[in-house]
Amino acid sequence: MIITVNPSTEEPIAEYNVMTVGEISEVIALAHCDHLSWKKVSLHERGELMKRLASLLRDQKDEHAARISLEMGKPLSQAVAEVVKSSLVCEYYAEHAELFLNPELSELDGARGVVKFEPIGLVLGIMPWNFPFWQVFRFAVPALMAGNGIMVKHAPNVTGSAIAIEQLFRHAGFPEHLYRTVHIGLEDVDCLTGFMIDHSAIQGVSLTGSTAAGRAVAAKAGRALKRSVLELGGSDPYIVLDDADMSRAVDLCAASRLLNSGQSCIAAKRFIVHSRVFAQFEGLLLQRLLAAVMGDPFESGVEVGPLARGDLRAQLHEQVLRSVAQGARLLCGGELPEGRGFFYPPTLLSSVCKGMAVYSEETFGPVATLIEACDDDDAVRIANDTPYGLGSAVFSGNTERALAVADQLDTGNCFINSMVKSDPAMPFGGVKESGYGRELSRYGIREFVNVKSISFA
């Protein structure tokens, strides 16, 4: 059985049956059958269904947001925003998919050429709990618009959300089995995920998760010669230069660190601050974190809810304790609160340097780390001194200076005077141990297609 738990109260929410190999095989067969019909459906018809799906998401946003907050603890206003953002990616691809998939013509020596983008089959999505709607939709929508079918293995603790998403696709009018969810318990995840990747009907796999999970899935996909896209962990550096608008920088840095209670791969995690403004930034950020309200995610004004699971909180707290023992200065937080729920307070660690746990490890929770840099080159060196390479941000009053720093950062994206975020119109993904491949934009929809070249006289 899969048992979901309310992270605010530690009380059970619901129980779900797990699937056997036979049941999963039947679901794959049904999905494959619907895919064979779906790939013949025009892009216009696919787009009309996507628009209907977007409308359902907006109309039912409060219902789905409440489920998200109940299952994984996201503050309710942020959960509503997540559902609305999921509707936007549906509308984006309904409008742009035909342009992105248009055949490309070229003149050859004595002949003509055309490049077509054709669906590959069923794509397996292995999805995380921290954005239970958005991360599914940003993977599934472009793959479906390209003519593929979708299988999803969602995180067990958001099984209710997983079922709701499957129902949304059906209610919007998509073929009954074109988008299917499989329910797998933690004890069987390696075996059954491997079985699905090996299945002949599954032609690609997309994972959003930890770097360790990415390595395991990439190895399985590689053995099966299946295409894969990996969106993995991050330890995003936010560089604050000495000419930055300090008030704006602090507000955006804190918002990014606390979003989703710090449980985001693209959250600000390492604040690398120029020595001339380090003390000022430290004081302002400390005030901001102390003012953040932690509590029931359903209560108005709450900015920080619980972490999703008890083991995640224990791991985060261990990283903080280890870093303090290694010499980091604990300015606020860093203590387990009394009472029920997996809450962890906004925590600020300063004087962080190489060799400390929070310098090199990803922290998945509301823990901010302050690192001092003597100049721009030093800031770039520190920012790149990590196995991760997902997002980054630079704060400066001089755009050319900020762009010069951004050009040197080993990351998949960089935002100037703004917090890192994903947008349907921009490719999203990382480098190094943050994964490979891209989601969203024209690049995302072309990840799971057969790029077929045809030459004719």
C-alpha positions as CSV (number, residue, x, y, z in Angstrom):
1,M,0.0,0.0,0.0
2,I,0.9,3.6,-0.5
3,I,0.0,5.7,2.5
4,T,0.1,9.5,2.1
5,V,0.7,11.7,5.1
6,N,-0.1,15.3,5.9
7,P,3.3,16.8,6.7
8,S,1.7,19.6,8.8
9,T,0.2,17.1,11.3
10,E,1.9,13.8,10.5
11,E,-1.5,12.2,10.2
12,P,-2.4,9.7,7.4
13,I,-4.5,11.1,4.5
14,A,-5.3,8.2,2.2
15,E,-4.2,4.7,1.2
16,Y,-3.7,3.5,-2.4
17,N,-3.0,0.1,-3.9
18,V,0.3,-0.4,-5.7
19,M,0.3,-2.0,-9.1
20,T,1.8,-5.4,-10.1
21,V,3.9,-6.0,-13.1
22,G,0.9,-7.5,-14.9
23,E,-1.2,-4.4,-14.2
24,I,1.6,-2.1,-15.4
25,S,2.0,-4.2,-18.5
26,E,-1.8,-3.8,-19.2
27,V,-1.7,-0.1,-18.7
28,I,1.3,0.2,-21.1
29,A,-0.5,-1.8,-23.8
30,L,-3.6,0.4,-23.5
31,A,-1.5,3.6,-23.7
32,H,0.4,2.3,-26.7
33,C,-2.8,1.6,-28.5
34,D,-4.1,5.1,-27.8
35,H,-0.8,6.6,-28.9
36,L,-1.0,4.9,-32.3
37,S,-4.3,6.8,-32.9
38,W,-3.1,10.0,-31.3
39,K,-0.1,10.5,-33.5
40,K,-2.4,10.7,-36.5
41,V,-4.5,13.5,-34.8
42,S,-3.8,17.0,-36.3
43,L,-1.8,19.6,-34.3
44,H,-4.9,21.8,-34.4
45,E,-7.1,19.1,-32.7
46,R,-4.4,18.4,-30.1
47,G,-4.2,22.2,-29.4
48,E,-7.9,22.5,-28.9
49,L,-7.8,19.7,-26.3
50,M,-4.9,21.5,-24.6
51,K,-6.9,24.7,-24.4
52,R,-9.7,22.7,-22.8
53,L,-7.3,21.3,-20.3
54,A,-6.0,24.8,-19.5
55,S,-9.6,25.9,-18.8
56,L,-10.2,23.0,-16.5
57,L,-7.0,23.8,-14.5
58,R,-8.1,27.4,-14.0
59,D,-11.6,26.5,-13.1
60,Q,-10.5,23.9,-10.6
61,K,-7.4,25.7,-9.3
62,D,-8.6,26.0,-5.7
63,E,-9.5,22.3,-5.4
64,H,-6.2,21.1,-6.8
65,A,-4.2,23.6,-4.8
66,A,-5.8,22.4,-1.6
67,R,-4.7,18.8,-2.4
68,I,-1.2,19.9,-3.1
69,S,-0.9,21.8,0.2
70,L,-2.4,18.9,2.1
71,E,-0.1,16.3,0.6
72,M,3.3,18.1,0.5
73,G,2.8,21.2,2.6
74,K,3.2,24.0,0.1
75,P,1.6,27.3,1.3
76,L,-1.8,27.5,-0.3
77,S,-1.2,30.7,-2.3
78,Q,1.9,29.2,-3.9
79,A,-0.1,26.0,-4.7
80,V,-2.8,28.0,-6.5
81,A,0.0,29.8,-8.5
82,E,1.4,26.4,-9.4
83,V,-1.9,25.1,-10.9
84,V,-2.4,28.4,-12.8
85,K,1.2,28.1,-14.2
86,S,0.3,24.6,-15.4
87,S,-2.6,26.0,-17.4
88,L,-0.2,28.5,-19.0
89,V,2.1,25.8,-20.4
90,C,-1.0,24.1,-22.0
91,E,-1.9,27.3,-23.7
92,Y,1.7,28.0,-24.8
93,Y,2.1,24.7,-26.6
94,A,-1.4,24.9,-28.0
95,E,-0.4,28.1,-29.7
96,H,3.3,27.3,-30.6
97,A,3.6,23.6,-31.2
98,E,2.8,23.7,-34.9
99,L,5.5,26.3,-35.5
100,F,8.1,24.3,-33.4
101,L,7.2,21.1,-35.3
102,N,6.9,22.5,-38.8
103,P,9.1,20.6,-41.3
104,E,12.3,22.4,-42.2
105,L,13.3,22.6,-45.9
106,S,16.8,22.8,-47.3
107,E,18.5,22.8,-50.7
108,L,20.9,19.9,-51.3
109,D,23.4,19.3,-54.1
110,G,21.1,18.3,-56.9
111,A,18.1,17.5,-54.6
112,R,15.8,18.9,-52.0
113,G,15.7,18.0,-48.3
114,V,13.1,18.1,-45.6
115,V,13.5,17.5,-41.9
116,K,10.4,16.2,-40.1
117,F,9.8,15.9,-36.3
118,E,7.8,12.7,-35.6
119,P,6.6,11.2,-32.3
120,I,8.7,8.3,-30.9
121,G,6.0,6.5,-28.8
122,L,5.4,6.4,-25.1
123,V,7.5,8.6,-22.9
124,L,7.9,7.7,-19.2
125,G,8.0,10.6,-16.8
126,I,9.4,10.0,-13.3
127,M,8.2,13.0,-11.4
128,P,9.0,14.5,-7.9
129,W,6.7,15.7,-5.1
130,N,7.9,19.3,-4.7
131,F,5.9,20.8,-7.7
132,P,3.4,17.9,-8.1
133,F,1.4,19.6,-10.9
134,W,3.9,22.0,-12.7
135,Q,6.7,19.5,-13.2
136,V,4.3,16.9,-14.6
137,F,2.7,19.4,-17.0
138,R,5.9,21.0,-18.2
139,F,7.1,17.5,-19.2
140,A,3.9,15.9,-20.5
141,V,2.3,18.8,-22.5
142,P,5.1,19.2,-25.1
143,A,5.5,15.5,-25.4
144,L,1.8,15.0,-26.0
145,M,1.7,17.9,-28.5
146,A,4.5,16.2,-30.4
147,G,2.2,13.1,-30.8
148,N,3.6,10.9,-28.0
149,G,1.8,9.0,-25.3
150,I,2.6,9.5,-21.6
151,M,3.3,7.2,-18.7
152,V,3.9,8.8,-15.3
153,K,5.5,7.3,-12.2
154,H,4.8,10.1,-9.6
155,A,6.2,10.4,-6.1
156,P,4.2,8.2,-3.7
157,N,3.5,11.0,-1.2
158,V,1.5,13.0,-3.8
159,T,-0.5,10.1,-5.2
160,G,-3.8,12.0,-4.8
161,S,-2.4,14.8,-7.1
162,A,-1.2,12.2,-9.6
163,I,-4.7,10.7,-9.8
164,A,-6.2,14.1,-10.2
165,I,-3.9,15.0,-13.1
166,E,-4.8,11.8,-14.9
167,Q,-8.5,12.6,-14.5
168,L,-8.0,16.1,-15.8
169,F,-6.6,14.8,-19.1
170,R,-9.6,12.5,-19.5
171,H,-12.1,15.2,-18.6
172,A,-10.5,17.5,-21.2
173,G,-11.3,14.9,-23.8
174,F,-7.9,13.2,-24.4
175,P,-8.0,9.5,-25.3
176,E,-8.7,7.5,-22.1
177,H,-5.3,5.8,-21.9
178,L,-3.1,8.3,-23.7
179,Y,-1.9,9.8,-20.3
180,R,-1.6,7.1,-17.6
181,T,-0.2,7.1,-14.0
182,V,1.3,4.0,-12.4
183,H,1.4,3.5,-8.7
184,I,4.6,2.0,-7.4
185,G,5.7,1.6,-3.8
186,L,9.2,2.7,-2.7
187,E,10.2,-0.9,-2.1
188,D,9.5,-1.8,-5.8
189,V,10.5,1.4,-7.5
190,D,13.9,0.3,-8.8
191,C,12.6,-3.0,-10.2
192,L,9.4,-1.8,-11.7
193,T,10.9,1.4,-13.1
194,G,13.6,-0.7,-14.8
195,F,10.9,-2.9,-16.2
196,M,9.1,0.0,-17.7
197,I,12.2,1.5,-19.2
198,D,13.1,-1.8,-20.8
199,H,9.5,-2.2,-22.3
200,S,9.5,-2.0,-26.1
201,A,6.6,0.5,-26.1
202,I,8.5,3.0,-23.9
203,Q,10.8,5.0,-26.1
204,G,12.0,7.7,-23.8
205,V,12.3,8.7,-20.2
206,S,12.3,12.1,-18.4
207,L,13.3,12.3,-14.8
208,T,13.1,15.3,-12.4
209,G,14.7,14.3,-9.1
210,S,18.0,13.9,-7.3
211,T,21.4,13.4,-8.9
212,A,21.6,9.9,-7.5
213,A,18.2,9.0,-9.1
214,G,19.4,10.6,-12.4
215,R,22.4,8.4,-12.5
216,A,20.3,5.2,-11.9
217,V,17.7,6.1,-14.5
218,A,20.4,7.2,-17.1
219,A,22.1,3.9,-16.6
220,K,18.9,1.9,-17.2
221,A,18.0,4.1,-20.2
222,G,21.5,3.7,-21.6
223,R,21.4,0.0,-21.4
224,A,18.0,0.0,-23.2
225,L,19.2,2.6,-25.7
226,K,16.3,4.9,-24.8
227,R,16.5,8.6,-25.0
228,S,16.5,10.4,-21.6
229,V,16.2,13.9,-20.2
230,L,17.4,14.6,-16.6
231,E,16.5,17.6,-14.5
232,L,18.4,17.0,-11.3
233,G,19.6,18.8,-8.2
234,G,21.0,22.2,-7.9
235,S,22.9,24.5,-5.5
236,D,22.1,27.8,-7.3
237,P,24.5,30.7,-6.6
238,Y,23.1,34.2,-6.3
239,I,25.9,36.7,-6.7
240,V,25.4,40.1,-5.1
241,L,27.9,42.7,-6.4
242,D,28.8,45.9,-4.6
243,D,26.7,48.1,-6.9
244,A,23.5,46.1,-6.5
245,D,20.2,47.6,-5.3
246,M,20.6,46.1,-1.8
247,S,16.9,46.2,-0.8
248,R,15.7,44.6,-4.1
249,A,18.5,42.0,-3.9
250,V,17.6,41.0,-0.4
251,D,13.9,40.7,-1.1
252,L,14.4,38.6,-4.2
253,C,17.1,36.4,-2.6
254,A,14.9,35.7,0.4
255,A,11.9,35.0,-1.7
256,S,13.8,32.5,-3.8
257,R,15.3,30.8,-0.8
258,L,11.9,30.5,1.0
259,L,9.7,29.6,-2.1
260,N,8.1,26.2,-1.6
261,S,9.7,26.2,1.9
262,G,13.1,26.0,0.2
263,Q,12.2,22.7,-1.5
264,S,13.1,23.7,-5.1
265,C,16.0,22.6,-7.3
266,I,16.3,26.3,-8.5
267,A,15.9,27.9,-5.2
268,A,18.7,30.4,-4.2
269,K,21.0,28.3,-2.0
270,R,24.4,30.0,-1.9
271,F,24.5,33.8,-1.5
272,I,27.9,35.0,-2.8
273,V,28.3,38.6,-1.7
274,H,31.0,41.2,-2.4
275,S,33.0,42.0,0.7
276,R,32.2,45.7,0.5
277,V,28.5,45.1,1.0
278,F,28.7,41.7,2.9
279,A,27.8,43.1,6.3
280,Q,24.9,45.2,5.0
281,F,23.5,42.2,3.1
282,E,23.9,39.9,6.0
283,G,22.0,42.2,8.3
284,L,19.1,42.8,5.9
285,L,18.8,39.2,5.0
286,L,18.7,38.2,8.7
287,Q,15.9,40.7,9.3
288,R,14.0,39.3,6.4
289,L,14.3,35.7,7.4
290,L,13.3,36.5,11.0
291,A,10.2,38.1,9.7
292,A,9.1,35.1,7.6
293,V,6.0,33.4,9.1
294,M,6.2,29.6,9.4
295,G,3.0,27.6,10.0
296,D,-0.1,25.9,8.6
297,P,0.1,26.2,4.8
298,F,-3.6,26.8,4.7
299,E,-3.4,29.9,6.9
300,S,-3.2,33.4,5.3
301,G,0.2,35.1,5.5
302,V,2.2,31.9,6.0
303,E,5.3,31.9,3.9
304,V,7.0,28.7,5.1
305,G,5.1,25.5,5.5
306,P,6.4,22.1,6.6
307,L,9.0,20.1,4.7
308,A,7.4,17.3,2.8
309,R,8.7,14.3,4.9
310,G,10.4,13.7,8.2
311,D,13.5,12.1,6.7
312,L,14.0,15.2,4.6
313,R,13.9,17.4,7.6
314,A,16.3,15.2,9.5
315,Q,18.8,15.3,6.6
316,L,18.6,19.1,6.4
317,H,19.1,19.5,10.1
318,E,22.1,17.2,10.0
319,Q,23.7,19.3,7.3
320,V,23.2,22.5,9.4
321,L,24.7,20.9,12.5
322,R,27.6,19.6,10.6
323,S,28.3,23.0,9.0
324,V,28.2,24.8,12.4
325,A,30.6,22.2,13.8
326,Q,32.9,23.0,10.8
327,G,32.9,26.7,11.7
328,A,29.8,28.3,10.1
329,R,28.1,31.0,12.1
330,L,24.4,30.3,12.9
331,L,22.5,33.6,12.8
332,C,19.0,32.3,13.0
333,G,17.0,29.1,12.9
334,G,18.8,25.8,13.0
335,E,16.6,24.2,15.7
336,L,13.9,21.6,15.4
337,P,10.6,23.2,16.6
338,E,8.4,21.4,19.2
339,G,5.1,19.9,18.2
340,R,3.8,17.8,15.3
341,G,4.6,18.4,11.7
342,F,7.9,18.4,9.7
343,F,8.6,22.1,10.2
344,Y,12.0,23.7,9.9
345,P,12.6,27.4,10.5
346,P,14.2,29.8,8.1
347,T,17.9,29.4,8.9
348,L,20.9,31.6,8.0
349,L,24.5,30.4,8.1
350,S,27.2,33.0,7.5
351,S,31.0,32.8,7.2
352,V,30.6,29.7,5.0
353,C,33.7,28.5,3.3
354,K,35.0,25.5,1.3
355,G,35.0,22.3,3.3
356,M,31.7,22.9,5.0
357,A,28.7,20.7,4.3
358,V,26.5,23.6,3.0
359,Y,29.2,24.9,0.8
360,S,29.2,21.8,-1.5
361,E,26.0,19.9,-0.8
362,E,22.5,20.8,-2.0
363,T,20.3,21.9,0.9
364,F,16.6,21.2,0.2
365,G,14.8,23.4,2.7
366,P,14.8,27.0,4.1
367,V,18.5,27.2,4.8
368,A,20.5,30.2,3.4
369,T,24.3,30.2,3.2
370,L,26.4,33.4,3.0
371,I,29.8,33.3,1.3
372,E,32.1,36.4,1.0
373,A,33.8,37.2,-2.3
374,C,36.6,39.8,-2.7
375,D,35.8,40.8,-6.3
376,D,33.9,39.6,-9.4
377,D,36.4,37.0,-10.4
378,D,36.4,35.5,-6.9
379,A,32.6,35.4,-7.0
380,V,32.6,33.5,-10.3
381,R,35.2,31.1,-8.9
382,I,33.1,30.3,-5.9
383,A,29.9,30.0,-7.9
384,N,31.5,27.5,-10.2
385,D,33.1,25.5,-7.4
386,T,30.3,23.0,-7.2
387,P,29.3,19.8,-8.9
388,Y,25.9,21.4,-9.8
389,G,25.1,23.7,-12.7
390,L,21.4,24.4,-12.8
391,G,20.4,28.1,-12.2
392,S,22.2,31.2,-11.1
393,A,21.5,34.9,-10.6
394,V,23.5,38.1,-10.5
395,F,22.6,41.4,-8.8
396,S,24.2,44.6,-10.0
397,G,23.4,48.1,-11.0
398,N,25.5,47.7,-14.1
399,T,23.9,45.4,-16.7
400,E,27.1,45.0,-18.7
401,R,29.0,44.0,-15.6
402,A,26.3,41.5,-14.6
403,L,26.3,40.0,-18.1
404,A,30.1,39.6,-18.0
405,V,29.7,37.6,-14.8
406,A,26.8,35.6,-16.2
407,D,28.8,34.6,-19.2
408,Q,31.4,32.9,-17.0
409,L,28.9,30.9,-14.9
410,D,28.7,27.1,-15.6
411,T,24.9,26.9,-15.4
412,G,22.0,26.2,-17.6
413,N,20.4,29.6,-16.9
414,C,21.2,32.9,-15.3
415,F,18.9,35.7,-14.3
416,I,20.0,39.3,-13.9
417,N,18.5,41.2,-11.0
418,S,15.7,38.6,-10.7
419,M,15.1,35.2,-9.2
420,V,15.6,32.0,-11.2
421,K,12.3,30.6,-12.5
422,S,11.1,28.4,-15.4
423,D,9.0,29.8,-18.2
424,P,7.3,28.0,-21.1
425,A,9.0,30.3,-23.6
426,M,12.6,29.6,-22.3
427,P,14.5,26.3,-22.3
428,F,15.1,24.9,-18.9
429,G,17.8,22.5,-17.7
430,G,21.3,22.2,-16.3
431,V,24.8,21.1,-16.8
432,K,27.3,19.0,-14.8
433,E,25.5,17.0,-12.1
434,S,22.3,19.0,-12.6
435,G,21.5,16.9,-15.6
436,Y,21.1,17.2,-19.4
437,G,18.5,17.8,-22.0
438,R,16.0,20.7,-22.0
439,E,12.4,21.2,-21.1
440,L,10.1,23.9,-22.4
441,S,10.3,26.2,-25.4
442,R,11.0,24.8,-28.9
443,Y,13.9,22.8,-27.4
444,G,11.7,20.9,-25.0
445,I,9.2,19.7,-27.5
446,R,12.0,18.4,-29.7
447,E,13.6,16.2,-27.0
448,F,11.2,13.3,-27.7
449,V,10.8,13.3,-31.4
450,N,12.4,11.4,-34.3
451,V,14.2,14.0,-36.4
452,K,13.7,12.4,-39.8
453,S,15.7,13.6,-42.8
454,I,14.1,13.0,-46.2
455,S,15.9,13.8,-49.5
456,F,14.1,13.9,-52.9
457,A,14.7,15.2,-56.4
